[in-house]
């Protein structure tokens, strides 16, 4: 009977360890994503088209390999998506903004009015824009006021 109890205890221990390891590894869900939404303005007026890109800033400790994107929509609003999921992992990002696309509501086949930005904003290394994604941001924390 003692060997039976010992074998049963060993099996129970292995099952508990396996469950613990499975819980640590998870189901490949990746890092927790924080909600990121903001408004892009140019000289105080809402930008009506473009893409905002968040590139992880390794120099500030963000070692994520995933870049996050958000389409600029009506009123200059954008919401960041990472790998098809809403949000971005917490940490510092270098930010870039590009307007090399038509507005979201532009009719198909009609050229969009050109929105000219300073070329520095297209490159996260030269944009001068940096954002820290946090769990509880202050109002306007992710707004991007651009200058010509």
N, C-alpha and C positions, 0 to 999 in steps of 0.2 A: 504494500500500500504506500509505503514511503517513496518508492521509485515512481509510482503513478502520480503522487502529489508533486514530486519534483519535476516530472515531465510536463505536467499540466501547468505548473508555475512558469517553467521555461517557455512553453508555448505562449502563455499569456504575456510574458515579458517581451517576446519577439513581436507579437501583435501590437503591443503598446508602442514599441520602438518604431515599427513600420508605420503606424498611424502618425506618430510624431514627425517622422521624416517626410511623409506625404504632406502633412500640414505645413512643414517648412518650405517644401518645394512648391507646393500649390499646383495649380492647373495651368501654368504658363501665362497667368494673367498680367505679368509685368508689374512695374511700379504703380503705386497709387497715383492717380491723376487728379490734380486740383483744377477746379473750374477757372478758366481764363477768358474774360470778355472785356473789351474796352472800346474806345472811340479814337479814330485817327482824324486829326485835323491838319489842314495846311493853311498857315497864316490865320488861324482861328476859325476857318470854315471847314465843314465836314468833307473829307475825301469821299468820293462816291464809287470808287472802283479800285481794285488792286488786291495785293496779297501781303499779309504780314507773316514773317518767318521768324521763329524763335530757334536759335542755334545754341545748344548747350555750351556754357562757358567753363571749360576745364580749368582755366586760370583762377576761377573763383569756386572750384570744388565740384562743379556739375560734370560728372563723368558719363552721363547718359549718352548713348549713341543715336538717340532718336531726335530728329528735328521735328518741330511742330509748326503747323500752318493754320492760317485763318483767312478766309475771303472777306474783303471789305465790302459791306453792303450799304443799304440805304442809311443815310444819316451818319455815315462814317463808322458804323459799328462793325466789330469783328468778334468771332469766337474761335479760340484755338482748338485744334484737333491734333492728336498724336496717334499715329498708326491706326487711323480710322476710329478712334475713340475720343470723345469730348474731354478736353483738358490737357494739362502738361504736368510732368513730374515736378515736384518742388525743387527749387534751386535757381541759380543765376543763368540768364540767357543773354546773348548778344542778339539784337533785333534788327531786322531789315524790312524795308517796305518797297514794293515794286508796283508800278501802275501800268505795266506792259500788258494790259488786258482790257477788253471793253467792260463797261458797267454791266452788272448782273441783269439789269432790265433792258439792255440794248436790244433792239430788234435784230433778228438773224439776217445777215447779209448787208446790214448797214454799218459803215465804219463808225466807230465811236469817236467822240471828241477826245482829243489828246489831252492828257493830264501830265504836265511836266513837273517832275520832282528834281531836286538836286541829285545828281548821280551818286553822291556819297551814300544815300539812303538804301541803295540797292545791295550794298555789301555790308554784312554784319561787322566786318573788321573796321570799316570806315564810317559807319552810320552815326556813331556816338550815342546810340540807343542801347540801354541795358535795363533789364527788368528782372526782379527776383520774384519767382512764383512762390506763394506761401498759401497755407491752409485758410487763413482768414485775412484777406487783403483789405486795406482801407478803400473807401469809395474813390474811384478814379485812379487806382494804383496802376492799372494797365492801359491808361489812356496814352496816346502818342501824339503830342503836339509837334508838328513838323514846320520848319521854316523854309522859305524858297532858297 
